Amino acid sequence: MVFSESLKKNRDFQTVYKKGISLANSYLVMYVLKNETQRNRLGISVSKKVGNSVVRHHLTRLVRESYRLSEEHFQRGYDIVVIVRTSAKEKNYHEIESALIHLGKLHKIYI
């Protein structure tokens, strides 16, 4: 990810949850909060309700790759947290990518 970093600390996730704006579709929930840098920070959360560790990690990789390949279209300067819903469990890469781009457009951060 050229323009982005990972969001790793629980404190950072909690800040985005509390102060950010959330929008959702059937597969993903996206929280967005403006930060003071010229880089985006991406955090991905997949609950244990979604599946075992193999399934959760697979979904995390799908979301990360979807973001990586379209990150030049995302505006810079945001903390983004993506929560994967249970309904995304059986979905393929293209469906996850479409859901991610859809949420980016709803938040008006996808150009």
PyMOL commands that set and color helices and strands:
alter all, ss='L'
color gray80, all
select helices_A, chain A and resi 10-19+53-73+86-88+93-106
alter helices_A, ss='H'
color red, helices_A
select strands_A, chain A and resi 4-6+21-24+28-34+40-46+78-84
alter strands_A, ss='S'
color yellow, strands_A
deselect
rebuild
show_as cartoon
